[in-house]
């Protein structure tokens, strides 16, 4: 896609109109990044993710309608809109993309964290058919306390949250079992870090396919891995 080509799926006007909020850190929310009329066809083409945790996009299989959404997400046109929203230059910043498919409701999911110092902007795009639960909504936190939040984001189809990563960009969610599908794009500081993240998530996905390892990973303390 060239810089000037229109989006295939994304709502450009919606992201331009989204308010940049500054409390407790810089973030913006878009309610209709993908029009609801595309919901059935996009979700039919979405990856099938059987387990919890994040999976590198490169390791997933999906159809053309979902691929069109990812093409928009990874386009220079989208990056330019993010740059304008946050008044930042991301032209030399590689993108790392992972997808979450499920949560189990285990105690160690959704822990509060500010994101890695290697990340510059984090973008979360929901693909859940619905999220009827009070718990499991991503919270923009004021600190390391999941009950003290300024905003909640339900990971439902077409909803998008983006924020500037800093030392106090705390976020997390209360554990909730469900089909919690979302894509996370991060603009990061180096190509090395982007490759490392792809390798790490690929290794985790492989480990979950080994009998016995999946249970160990599910119940391990979460000092890394599930980031939103």
N, C-alpha and C positions, 0 to 999 in steps of 0.2 A: 504494500500500500504506500503510495506516495504521500508526502506531507500534506498535500492539498486535497486528496481524495476524501469524499464524505465517509462517515462511519457506515458500517454495514448494519449494526444493531444499536449502538449507543445513542443516547439522547444528548446531543451537544448543548442544546439550550438549557437543559436541566443542570448540567455541571457549571455552566457559566453563571446561572442564577443562584447557585448554592452559596449560602452565607458562610464566610470564614469566621469561625468562632475562636475566641482566644482564652477562654476560661474552662478548664485549668491549663490548657495548652492549645496550640493551633490545630483545629480540626474542622472538617466540613462534611455535611451529610446530604446525599442525593436520594430522594425517595423513589425515583423512577428512571434509573439509568438505562434500563432496558424496558421497552413498552410491554405491558402485560399481554398484548396480543401475540407476542412471540413465545410466551411461557411454555405452552405445550410442546412445540417443536424443538425448542432449545433443551428442555429437560429430557426429552426423548433421546437426544443426542449427547447428553452429559455422560461423563465417565461413571462407571459402576465401582464404588469404593466400599469394600466389605467391612473394613475395620476402622478403628479410631485413628487419630493422628493425622499428620500432614504428609502429602505425597507430592513429589516433584511433578510438575505438569508434563515434562518430557517423558515420564515413565507411565503416563496414563493414555488410554485409548478412548477416542470420542468421535462423534459424527460431525458433519459439516456445519450445522447450525450453532453448535457449541463452539466449534473452531472459529466461526465468524466473530463470536463474542471475544475470544482470546486474541484474534487478530486486531480487533479494535483496542483491546486493553494494552497490547504491546506496541501499538502504533506510535509514530512520532506525533501524530495529531493529538492523541490523548495526553502524551507527555507534555506537549506545549500547553494544554489546558491546565494540567497540574502545576506547571511552572508559573503560569499566570496567577493561579489561585493562591499559591504560597510565596510568590515573588522570589523565585529561586531558579538557578540554572542547573538543569539535570542532563544537559547534553552529553556529558562524559561519564554519566553514571549508569552502569548496567542494571538490568532488571532481573529479579529472581522471583519466580512464580511457583507457588505450591497450592494444593487444594485439600480441603478437609471434607470428609463425607459423613462422619458419624461421631457422636459422643456417647459414652457408656454411662455417664452419671457417677463415675468413680470420684473419690475424694480429691484426687490429684489433677483433675482437669480444670482448666480455666483460671489457674493461679494468677495473681496480680504480678505484672512485670512491665517495665518501660520500653522493652525491645532492645535489641543489640545496638551497641554504639556504631556498628558498621552500617546500620540502616539509616536512611535519610528521610524518606517519605514512605509510609505504609498505606496501602490501599486494600480495602476489603470489599468484596462484591458477593452478595448473597445469591445462592442458587437453590435454597430449600423451597420445596413446593409450598410449604406453610411452616410456621413456627408458633404454635398456639400456647406455648408454655411461658410462664412468668420468669422462670429460671432459664439460663442458657443464652440470654441476650448479652451481647458484648457491651461492657460498661466502660465509659470514659471516666476514669477514676481521678480523684483528687490526691491520692496517695496510695500506700500499700494496704488498702482496706477495701474489699470488694463491696461493702455496704455503703461507702461514701462515694457517690458518683454524680456526675453532672449530666450524663446523657446515656441512653440505652439504644443499642442497634440490634434489631431482630434480623437474623441472617436469611431473610426471605428473598425470593426471586426479584432481581432488579434493584435492590436497595444497596447503596454504596456508602461506606464510611472511609475517609482518608484523614491522616494526621501527620504532623511533623514530629519526627522522633527526636526526643531530647532526654535529659536525665530525669525528667519528671512526667514523661508521657505514659503514665501508668494506665493499664487497661487489663481487663479480665472478665470472667463470667462465673456465675454460680453453677456447679455441676448439674447437668440434666441429660438424661438419656434421650436420644432422638436422632433422626436423620438430619444432621446439621451440616448442610452443604454450603461451602463458601470458598472463594478463591482469594488468595492473598498475594498481591504484587508488592514487592519492595524495591525501591530504587536504592542501590547500595553503593558503597564507596569504591570497591574494586571488583574487577572480573574474578580475581582469586576468591573472594568471599562468595560471589554468586555461584561459582563452580563448587566450592566447598559445601554450600547449602544443598545444591542438587545432589551431590554425592551422599551427604548425610541422610537426606530424606529417602534416597534410593536404597541405601543400606538398611534403614529402618523398615522400609516396605518389604525388603527381602527377608529380614529377620522375622517379620510377622508371618511369613509363609512357612516357617519351620515349626513343626509341632513342638509345643512346650514353650517356645520363645515368645509367642504372642501373649501368653498369660503373664510371663515375667515382665514384659514391656508394659502391659496394661496396669500392673500394680506397682511399678517402680516409682520412686519419688520423682517429681517433675522439676528438674533444674534446667531442662531444655526441652525442645521439641514443639509441643502444641502451643502456638503463639497467637491464637485468636480464631 
